[in-house]
Structures are given as C-alpha cells and as structure tokens.
Amino acid sequence: MNKFILPHTSASDSNLMHDNPFAWRWKHAEHWGRMPYQTKITPVLPRGNAVEHGGDQILLHQASVEDASDAAQNDFLVRVEKDKADDLNEEEAIQYNDIPAYIAQLHRALHSDDFKELGLGKFISRQGFHKEIIPTQAGEMEFVGYSDWTFEKGTVDLKSTTAIPGVMRDSHAFQLGFYADMTGLDQYCLYCKPVGALTPTGKVSKAVGFAFRKLNKTQQEFVRSERIARAKHMAAMYSLSWEQAQYLTMPRDIGGFRWDDGLRELANKEWGILK
C-alpha cells in the first residue's frame, strides 16, 4: 500500500466514521479532491461549549451559579453569533434557557462530597492538548484531542446531557481512554442534566442532576486496541479511490441525529435512498 500524508483524526472523528461512515467520507471529501460536506451544527454543541465555559468560571474564579450562568449564556450568544437573547431562533432559545439549570447542577457537582471523594487534588489547567502518533500501513496518523479539566491526580470531562447513564457511554470511554494513555491519570466523565435550582413552587430543589463515572482499566485497554484498529481502518479508506470508498460507506440510519437534510440529499444522489 502506498504511503502518503494522512489527515489527523480524533475521538469525535473516529466515532463519526464508526457510527456514520457516509458522513465521515463526505466530511473528508477534500482528500479525494472533492468539495467536503459538514453536517449542520445544531445549538446543542454551542450549548455544551457554553456550559463548559461556565465550569471554567467556577474552577478558575470561584464564580457563583448566577455569575457562571451569565458567563455561559453570553458565551452561547457569541458562539451562535447573536447580539442578544431576543435574536435567538426557537431551537437556540431552548438551549439558551436551559443553561442556568445545567450550571446549577455543575456548580453543585464541583462542590459536592462526590467530587471531594475522587481525591483529584489541585486544579491544574483547562483544555489540555494531547497527541499520539499511530503507525499504519499507509503512514503515520496523528490522533489528537483536548481534555476539559486537569487536576493533580486525574482529569474530568464534562458531558452536558438530558439523561445520565448508569455507566460511562462507549463513545466517551473511547475518548477518555486516549486521555488516560496520554496522561497516565484517572479519567472521569461528569454528566450533568438540566435540573433547575428551584422547584415549581419556588423551593430549593433537592433533585440530583449530576454523576461522576470513572473509566476503568478494562475499558482503557479495550479502547486502546480499538483506537489503533480504527486508525488503520481509516488509513485503508484514505488509500482507496473515491468510488471504492463510496461502495464501502453505504448510508445507514439516515433518520439518526448525525444526519441533516443536505447529507440526506447526497445519500439520495449516490444511492437513491430517500427519507
């Protein structure tokens, strides 16, 4: 197999290829000399980034729930390129209005006994960059990623969600397994869902809307082998022609969350699949 310069990859890119190879091929169409297609970004992504920004304020500046919420909502407006909340569309407004509830739970989590019992020590930094070089049959591939919050004895990755899983989700374990190998530190997902600070009657809510989930050694070992296998699979795909890659990336589950109308139109043109 000929060797060439391979595009870098990441956990999210690798998960996209695993879950929706059709979307992955179009995302990287430039490699084959074609115009790439990136699926539409929904307001969920900037909301997640904004909540993380609110968490930064809590960890770096000991911000209150109110101050962290204000900072997060302002960050959201910047990310969706709107001057004020009144300019938001319906989808954006839903995510914007949920931010204070997410921040309330995040603030509670970072001041909880559950968090203290993790024994992570002093907060070190945010947005830690990690890179691994994975040898493949077509050349070296860079696997890169950013961990949210690094402490002396572990890292915490924030996942703002509408439902808290009983165990760490597979896609998140794939991501945190990479961080574990790069840092040698324990890895935790902090899941937060939007439970309000007050009940409908105005009383302080006692509902718990957060949970810490730790990456275990079995997960770490499995995702390490899977990360290498996926990189080799990706390198093999890059070595094919556009037409060859097309036949190995047939669309599936085109009603799923990783699809938008533009990508469905491409699937219809290539494969005659309508939705």
C-alpha positions in Angstrom: 0.0 0.0 0.0 1.4 3.4 -1.0 2.2 5.8 1.9 1.1 9.4 1.9 0.3 12.3 4.3 -2.7 11.2 6.4 -5.2 13.7 7.8 -5.1 13.8 11.6 -8.0 12.3 13.5 -9.6 12.5 16.9 -12.1 10.6 19.1 -15.1 12.5 17.6 -13.8 12.0 14.0 -13.2 8.3 14.7 -16.6 7.9 16.3 -18.2 9.5 13.3 -16.5 7.0 11.0 -17.7 4.2 13.2 -21.3 5.4 13.5 -21.8 7.1 10.1 -19.1 6.2 7.6 -21.0 8.0 4.8 -20.9 11.3 6.7 -17.3 10.7 7.5 -16.3 10.3 3.9 -18.1 13.5 2.9 -16.5 15.4 5.8 -13.1 14.4 4.4 -14.0 14.6 0.7 -11.2 17.2 0.1 -8.8 14.3 0.5 -10.2 12.9 -2.8 -10.2 16.3 -4.5 -13.9 17.0 -3.9 -15.8 19.7 -2.0 -16.3 18.4 1.6 -19.7 18.5 3.3 -20.1 19.1 7.0 -23.4 18.4 8.6 -25.2 21.4 10.2 -24.2 22.2 13.7 -27.2 22.2 16.0 -27.5 24.6 19.0 -26.7 21.6 21.3 -23.0 21.9 20.5 -22.6 25.6 21.4 -24.7 25.0 24.5 -22.3 22.3 25.6 -19.3 24.5 25.0 -21.0 27.4 26.8 -21.8 25.2 29.9 -18.1 24.2 29.9 -17.2 27.9 29.8 -19.4 28.3 32.9 -17.5 25.5 34.6 -14.2 27.3 33.8 -15.5 30.3 35.7 -16.4 28.1 38.7 -13.0 26.4 38.8 -10.8 29.3 37.9 -12.6 32.2 39.6 -14.9 30.5 42.1 -17.9 32.0 40.3 -21.4 31.8 41.8 -24.2 30.0 40.0 -25.6 33.3 38.8 -22.2 34.7 37.6 -21.3 31.4 35.9 -24.7 31.2 34.2 -24.4 34.8 32.9 -20.9 34.0 31.5 -22.2 30.8 29.9 -25.2 32.4 28.3 -23.1 35.3 27.0 -20.6 32.7 25.6 -23.5 30.9 23.9 -24.7 34.1 22.2 -21.1 34.7 20.8 -21.0 31.1 19.5 -24.3 31.4 17.7 -23.4 34.9 16.5 -26.4 36.7 18.1 -26.3 40.0 19.9 -29.0 39.3 22.4 -31.4 36.6 23.6 -34.3 38.1 21.7 -32.5 37.4 18.4 -32.4 33.6 19.0 -34.5 31.3 17.0 -36.7 28.7 18.7 -34.0 25.9 18.8 -31.4 28.3 20.1 -33.7 29.8 22.7 -34.4 26.3 24.1 -30.7 25.6 24.6 -30.0 29.1 25.9 -32.8 28.9 28.5 -31.6 25.5 29.8 -28.1 26.8 30.5 -28.8 28.1 34.1 -30.2 24.7 35.0 -27.1 23.0 33.7 -24.8 25.4 35.6 -26.8 24.9 38.8 -26.0 21.2 38.7 -22.4 21.7 37.6 -21.8 24.1 40.5 -23.4 21.6 42.8 -21.3 18.8 41.4 -18.0 20.7 41.8 -18.8 21.5 45.4 -20.2 18.0 46.3 -18.9 15.3 48.6 -18.9 13.0 45.5 -16.3 15.3 43.9 -14.2 15.6 47.0 -14.1 11.8 47.4 -12.5 11.5 44.0 -9.3 12.9 45.6 -8.2 14.7 42.4 -6.1 17.3 44.2 -5.3 20.8 43.0 -6.9 22.1 39.7 -4.1 22.5 37.2 -5.4 23.6 33.8 -8.3 23.6 31.3 -8.2 22.3 27.7 -5.2 20.1 27.9 -3.9 19.1 24.4 -2.9 15.5 23.7 -1.3 13.9 20.6 -0.4 10.3 19.7 1.3 9.1 16.6 -0.2 5.8 15.4 1.7 3.8 12.8 -0.5 2.4 10.0 0.1 0.6 6.7 -0.3 3.9 4.8 1.9 6.0 7.1 1.7 7.7 10.4 -1.6 9.1 11.7 -1.9 11.8 14.3 -4.6 11.2 16.9 -5.4 14.4 18.8 -7.7 15.6 21.5 -8.4 18.2 24.3 -9.3 17.1 27.8 -11.6 19.6 29.7 -10.2 19.9 33.2 -6.9 18.6 34.5 -6.2 18.1 38.2 -3.1 16.7 40.0 -4.4 13.1 40.0 -7.0 13.0 37.3 -8.9 14.7 34.5 -12.6 15.5 34.3 -14.5 15.7 31.0 -17.9 17.5 31.2 -20.8 15.9 29.4 -24.0 18.1 29.5 -26.9 15.8 28.6 -30.6 15.2 29.1 -30.1 11.8 30.7 -27.4 10.4 33.0 -26.1 6.9 32.1 -25.5 4.3 34.7 -22.0 3.7 33.3 -19.8 5.7 31.0 -21.0 5.7 27.5 -18.9 3.8 24.9 -18.1 6.9 22.8 -17.0 8.8 25.9 -14.9 5.8 27.1 -13.2 5.8 23.7 -12.3 9.5 24.2 -11.2 9.3 27.8 -9.2 6.1 27.2 -7.0 8.2 24.9 -6.5 10.9 27.6 -5.7 8.1 30.1 -2.9 6.7 27.9 -1.5 10.2 27.2 -1.5 11.4 30.8 -1.4 8.3 33.0 -4.1 9.9 35.1 -7.5 8.6 36.2 -10.3 9.7 34.0 -13.9 10.8 34.9 -16.9 11.9 33.0 -19.1 14.4 34.8 -22.6 14.0 33.4 -24.9 17.0 34.1 -28.5 17.3 33.1 -30.7 20.4 33.4 -32.5 20.1 36.8 -33.5 23.5 38.0 -32.2 25.1 41.2 -35.8 25.7 42.3 -38.9 23.6 42.3 -42.1 25.0 40.5 -43.2 26.2 44.0 -40.0 28.3 44.5 -38.3 26.0 47.0 -34.7 24.9 46.6 -34.7 21.7 44.6 -33.0 18.6 46.1 -33.1 16.7 42.8 -29.6 15.5 41.8 -28.8 16.2 38.2 -25.1 15.1 38.0 -23.0 12.0 38.3 -19.3 11.1 38.0 -18.4 8.0 36.0 -14.9 6.6 36.1 -13.0 5.0 33.2 -11.9 1.5 34.4 -8.8 -0.4 33.3 -10.8 -2.9 31.2 -12.4 0.0 29.2 -9.0 1.6 28.8 -7.3 -1.5 27.5 -10.2 -2.2 25.1 -10.4 1.3 23.6 -6.6 1.4 23.2 -6.7 -1.6 20.9 -9.8 -0.2 19.2 -8.2 3.2 18.6 -5.3 1.6 16.8 -7.6 -0.6 14.8 -9.8 2.3 13.8 -6.7 4.4 12.7 -5.6 1.5 10.5 -9.1 1.2 9.0 -9.2 4.9 8.4 -5.8 4.8 6.7 -7.0 2.0 4.4 -10.1 4.1 3.5 -7.9 7.0 2.5 -5.8 4.8 0.3 -8.9 3.9 -1.9 -10.3 5.9 -4.8 -13.4 8.0 -4.2 -15.6 5.4 -6.0 -14.1 2.5 -4.0 -14.6 4.4 -0.7 -18.2 5.2 -1.8 -19.1 1.5 -2.0 -17.7 0.8 1.5 -19.6 3.6 3.1 -23.2 2.9 2.3 -25.6 5.2 4.1 -27.5 3.8 7.1 -29.8 5.1 9.8 -30.4 8.3 7.8 -33.1 9.4 10.2 -30.4 9.5 13.0 -29.0 12.5 14.8 -25.8 12.5 12.7 -27.8 13.4 9.6 -29.2 16.6 8.2 -31.2 17.4 5.0 -28.1 18.2 3.0 -26.4 14.9 3.8 -29.7 13.0 3.1 -29.7 14.7 -0.3 -26.2 13.4 -1.0 -27.3 9.9 0.1 -30.2 10.1 -2.3 -28.0 11.2 -5.2 -25.4 8.4 -4.6 -27.7 5.6 -3.6 -31.3 6.6 -4.3 -32.1 6.4 -0.6 -35.0 8.7 0.3 -36.1 9.9 3.8 
